Amino acid sequence: MRMLRHFALLSLAVGLTVAACDDDDETGPDAEVYTATLLGGSETPPVTTTATGTGTFTVVGNDINYVITIANWPAGRTLTAAHIHNRPIRPDTAAGVLLGWPNGSLTTTGGSGTIAATDAQLTAIRAGGTYFNVHSSVNGGGEIRGNLVAQ
């Protein structure tokens, strides 16, 4: 009888331990989502281009998972760079680069991946007013641009 009682207590302890270790529930940080509509007319100064695009930026911890879609990229133009820029002093002005995309991470049709950000960069994005733009060989200041909007 005593052995049966020990076995029952041992079984209970193992069951409670397994239940406590169950990791089916996500307990990680909530994701923050920002979107941008990319247009030549949003550049400063506005540019004439057939290119348009969209961007979705999902922040989890210090990672930004991004999906950029670009349509109608003009023939003869090379995609040269892509960045998130700081909040400009005025909406009709350009601002400095806050976070650059690695060369080759986007093509003229877009791309997806993950980029690491610092706490200071994420603070600037959360404060609002930052924008994403894609630069080209013809429009070095930016081919298409869109403000990051929190969802």
C-alpha positions in Angstrom: 0.0 0.0 0.0 2.8 2.4 0.9 4.5 1.7 -2.4 1.3 2.4 -4.3 1.0 5.7 -2.4 4.6 6.6 -3.4 3.9 5.7 -7.0 0.7 7.9 -7.0 2.6 10.8 -5.6 5.5 10.3 -8.1 3.0 10.2 -11.0 1.3 13.4 -9.7 4.6 15.2 -9.5 5.6 14.1 -13.0 2.2 15.2 -14.4 2.5 18.6 -12.8 6.1 19.0 -14.1 5.0 18.2 -17.6 2.0 20.5 -17.4 4.2 23.4 -16.2 6.7 22.9 -19.1 3.9 23.0 -21.7 5.0 25.6 -24.3 2.0 25.6 -26.6 1.0 29.1 -25.5 3.0 32.0 -27.1 4.2 34.3 -24.4 6.6 36.4 -26.5 6.3 40.1 -27.1 3.4 41.4 -29.1 4.2 42.3 -32.7 3.9 45.9 -33.9 2.9 46.4 -37.5 3.7 49.4 -39.7 2.7 49.8 -43.4 3.8 52.2 -46.1 2.3 53.0 -49.6 5.3 53.8 -51.8 4.7 56.4 -54.5 7.0 58.7 -56.6 4.7 61.6 -55.8 5.5 61.2 -52.1 9.2 61.8 -52.7 10.8 65.2 -51.9 10.7 66.7 -54.4 8.0 64.5 -56.1 9.4 62.4 -59.0 7.7 61.1 -62.1 7.8 57.3 -62.1 5.6 54.4 -63.0 6.9 52.5 -59.9 4.6 52.0 -57.0 4.9 49.7 -53.9 3.8 48.7 -50.5 5.7 47.8 -47.4 4.8 45.9 -44.3 7.2 46.1 -41.3 6.5 43.8 -38.4 8.5 44.6 -35.3 9.1 41.7 -32.8 11.7 42.4 -30.2 14.6 44.2 -32.0 13.9 42.5 -35.4 11.9 44.0 -38.2 10.4 41.5 -40.5 9.6 43.2 -43.8 7.7 42.4 -47.0 8.2 45.0 -49.8 6.2 44.7 -53.0 7.2 46.9 -56.0 5.3 47.1 -59.2 6.0 48.7 -62.6 9.6 49.5 -62.0 10.8 51.6 -64.9 13.0 49.9 -67.5 16.6 51.1 -67.5 16.6 52.1 -63.8 18.7 50.2 -61.3 17.5 49.9 -57.7 20.4 51.4 -55.7 19.4 51.5 -52.1 16.5 51.4 -49.6 16.1 52.9 -46.2 13.9 53.9 -43.3 14.5 57.7 -42.8 14.2 59.8 -39.7 11.2 62.1 -39.2 11.8 65.1 -41.4 11.7 68.6 -39.9 8.9 69.4 -42.3 6.8 66.8 -44.3 8.0 68.3 -47.6 11.7 67.8 -46.8 14.0 64.8 -46.8 15.6 63.4 -43.7 18.7 61.4 -42.8 18.9 57.6 -42.9 17.7 55.9 -39.8 18.0 52.3 -40.9 19.6 51.0 -44.2 18.7 47.8 -46.0 21.6 45.6 -47.0 22.6 45.8 -50.7 20.8 43.1 -52.7 18.1 42.6 -50.1 15.5 44.1 -52.5 15.0 43.8 -56.2 12.9 45.9 -58.6 9.9 43.7 -57.6 10.6 43.9 -53.9 11.7 41.4 -51.3 11.3 40.1 -47.8 13.4 39.3 -44.8 14.5 40.4 -41.4 16.6 43.3 -40.3 17.9 44.1 -36.8 17.2 47.5 -35.3 18.6 49.2 -32.2 16.4 50.4 -29.4 17.0 54.0 -30.5 15.9 53.2 -34.1 12.7 51.5 -32.8 12.0 54.5 -30.6 12.2 56.8 -33.6 9.9 54.5 -35.6 7.4 54.4 -32.8 7.4 58.2 -32.4 6.0 58.4 -35.9 6.9 60.5 -39.0 9.5 58.1 -40.3 9.4 57.0 -44.0 10.7 54.2 -46.2 12.0 54.9 -49.6 13.7 53.1 -52.5 16.4 54.9 -54.5 17.2 54.4 -58.1 20.0 55.2 -60.6 17.8 57.9 -62.1 16.4 59.3 -58.9 19.2 59.2 -56.3 17.1 60.9 -53.7 14.4 58.3 -54.0 12.2 56.7 -56.7 9.3 55.8 -54.4 8.5 56.8 -50.8 5.9 56.2 -48.1 5.3 57.1 -44.5 5.4 54.3 -42.0 1.9 54.1 -40.4 1.2 52.1 -37.3 -1.6 49.5 -37.7 
